[in-house]
Amino acid sequence: MKAFDEQMTALFEKSLESSFKSLFKKNEKFYYFSFLIDEGIRPYISAWSYEALERVTSELGLSSNLKLEYKYSPCDSPYCAYEHDSHFSESDEMLESNDIFSLSDEEFDKEFDLRLNSMEEAMKRLDCKGFFGFGDDRKKIIITVEVVTPDWTNTTRIKRLNPESNIEEWLELCSESEE
């Protein structure tokens, strides 16, 4: 993996753990945890549980085929940016202190990559601690670090973060080809 920032990674890990623990209190069966970044340049979480997927698709009256389109769509989840301000204020303050929009294009790209790599490292650390389970329990969960709007790098990261057997369906439904 490319370079990451230790302070940023530690803050992300703390924010992620707090945020996901809050989700666990819902007593739902979660199968997808995502850490996202978009043009706002402030990362946020999303997650899907089987119960949330059933609620959303039932409310929308979606067919089985359309239900699959929602299954891994982080932005369509009712848990997108879940309790963000309660868990990410410290991370957001740190990121806002470095105004990425005032940087040159080259510096912007380097800073964006640093943030993305730090996000991935934070998710990896939680996974190594067993936060998403061990053994068979871990095989039931997909973790991602994604750029919104999706691009091919999401596929690269998901392959690094998950056992291959976990992501077959995600790859079929969501992977982007390299440009």
N, C-alpha and C positions, 0 to 999 in steps of 0.2 A: 504494500500500500504506500501511497505517496505520503509526504510530510503532513503532520497534523500539529496543532497547537495544544500543548498540555493543559494550560489553564482553561482554554475554551472547551476542550474535551471533558475535563473534570466538571465544569459547570453544566455542560450538556448532560452528562451522565447523571448528575444530581437532579436536574430538572426532569429528565426522562423517568427516572426511578420514582420520583414523587408523583408525577402525572399518571404513569401506568398503575402505580399502587392505588391511586384514587379510583381508577377504572375497575380494578379488581374488586372493589367494594360493591360493585353492581351485581356480583355473583352470576355473571354470565360466562358462557364458554367462548373465550376469545381465541381466534385462529389467525389473526393478522394484526401486526403492530408496525406502524410506519412512522418514520421521522422525515418530515418534508421540508423543502425549501422552495420558494418561488421568487418572483420578481421583487417581493417585499424584503427579501434577504434576511428575514427573521424566521428561523425554523420553528415548526410546530408539529404536534403529533396527530396521528389519526389511528383508528383501530376499528376492527370489525369483530363482532361476536355473531354466533349463529342466531341468537335471539334477536339482535338488532337487524340482521339481514332479513329475517322473517318478518319483523315489524315493518320495515321500510318497504319491502317488496309487496307485502300484503296491502299496506296503505295506498301504494301506487297501482295496485292491481297488475303487477308485472307477470309475464309468462316465465317459464323456466329458462328460456334462452336469455331473456333480458335480465333475469335474476343473476345469471352468471356474469353479466357485464357489470353489475353492482358489487359482486363478491369481493373484488380487490380494488375497487375505486375509492381511493382515500378521500377524495373531495366530496363524495356522495355519502360518506358515513355520518351518522348522527354524532359521532365522536371526533369529528374533524376539529382540530384546535381546541380540544376538550380542556376546559378550565385553564386556558393558556396563561392568563394573567396571574393566576394563583401559583403556578409552578415555574414559569419562565421569566419572571421579572428580572432576576439577577443576570441571566444569560442575555436577555434583551438589552439591558443597560450596558453590558460589556460590548455587545455588537454595535450599539448606537454610538458608543464613544469613538469608534473608528468609522467615520462616515464613508462607506464604500462608494457612494455616488459621487464623491469629490475626487476619486482616483482616476488616473488615466485608464484607458481601455485595458492595457497590459496589466497594470496594477490591480484593476478590478478583477480580471480573470484569475490572477494569482490569489487574491483574497477570497474570492468565491470558492475556488478549489480548496483552499485551506479550511474554510468553514465546512464544506462538504466532507472533506477527509476527517475533520474533527467530529462531525456528526456520525460518520461511519464507525470511527474508533469508539465513540461513546456507546453505540449500540452493541458493538462487538464485546466491549467490557462487561456490559450487563449480561450478555449471553454467556460469557465465560464464567460469570459468577452463578450461573444457573437461574437467573431471573425469569427466563422463559421456559424453564423446566429442564429436565435431564432425560436422556434415553427416549423411550416411547412418547413421553409427554412433550418433549421438545420437537419430536417429529410431527406433531399436530399443529405446530405454529410456524408461521412465516414472519420473518422480520425484514424490514426494508428501510433503506435510506433513499428517498426519491426526490428528483427534481420535478417540479410541476411547472409547466407542461412537460409530460414525459418525453424522455429521449433515451437513446441506446445505452447511456451510462447507467441507467437504472438497472438494466439487465445485468450488467457487469457487477454492480454492487450486490444485487440480490444473490448472485451465484457465489460471491465471496462470503456472504453472511449466513447462508443456509446449506444444509445437506441437500444434495441434488434431488433426492427422493421427495423432499418437501415441496419443491417448486415446479414440478412438472406441469400442473394445471396453470399456475401463474404464467409460466413461460409460454404456454399455448395461447392463453387469453390476452396477455399484457405485454409481452416482450416487444421491444422496438429494435429494428435493424440498424446497424451502424451506418451512418450517413456517408 
